Amino acid sequence: MNAEIQAVNTVEAKNRFNELVAETRKTKQPIVVQKRGEPVAVILDYESYQQTTAAKPGKDSKRLLADLMNFHHAMKKKYEKGTGDSAEILRQIRSERSER
């Protein structure tokens, strides 16, 4: 793997796009696209893209748990004494949503 990342300007990227895609697919090295010397995009092979954007284990479950805990705290505030009947709480929530 080459440590130096290749950079091309937007005009060169447009004119050589197919060639650059083939190159990055072959070498697995990203190619930085620059506009006026500033990086604006990256050409990346799909396998590397998938590895880069793959959901981290537990990321979604942590967000879901946080949402559930927020909902739990909201319900505790709304029903301080509790109702003892979760089905009734769900009916009330659905009723309030349909009124909105």
N, C-alpha and C positions, 0 to 999 in steps of 0.2 A: 504494500500500500504506500502510495506517495503521500508524504506528510503535508506537502504544499497543495492547497486547494486552488484549482483553476478558476479564473474569473474572466468573464467576457462582458462586453457592453451590450446594451439592448439591441442595437442594430446588428451586431455580430450574432447574437443569439437568434434573432429573427432569421437572418440569412443562412445560418448553419444549424437550425433547430434539429432536423433529422439526424445530422451527424453528431451533434452534442448528446442527443438522447441515446443513440447507439453507443457512444463512448461511455457515458455514465452507466449504461446497462452492463457493458463489458467490464469496466474497471471497478464498479461499485463505489466510485468516488463522486461526491456532489460537485456541481459546477455552479458557482455564484454568478448571478446576472446583476450587473451594475448599471446604474443610470447616473451620469455625471459623477462617476467615481464612488457612488454610494451603493451598497448592496440593497437590492429591492426584491430579489427572488432567488430561488435555488432550483436547479434541475437535479432531481434525485431519482435513482432507480426505485421501482415499486417495492421491492423486497425491503430495502432500507427504510422507505417511507412507512411501511406496515410496522416495522420494528420500532420506529420512532413514535408512531402515533398509537400503538397498541395500548389498550386500557391497562393500567397497572393493577395487579391483583388487590382487591379490597378497596380500591378507590370508590367505585360505585356503591359498595356496601357501606362504606363509611358515611357517604352522603345520605344514603337511605336511613341509616341508623340515626344520624343527626336530625333528619326530617321527622322521623318517628318520635324522637325525644322531644323535639319542639312541639309536636302535636300533643304528646302526653302532658307536657307542662301547661299548654294552653287549656286542655281539658280539666286539669287539676284546678286551674284558676277559675274556670267557668263553673265547675261542679265541685266546690270546695268540700261539701259533705259527701260527695259521691252519690251515685244513683243505684249502684248494685246491679244495674241492668245495661249491659253494653249494647244490646239490640235497641233499646230506647234511645241511647245516646246517638247511635248511627241514624235512627229515624229522624231525630231532631236535626242532625247535621245535614242530612239530605233535604229536609224541609227548608232549612235556612238557605242552602245553596240554590234551591229552585225558586226562592223568593227574590234572589238577586238579579 
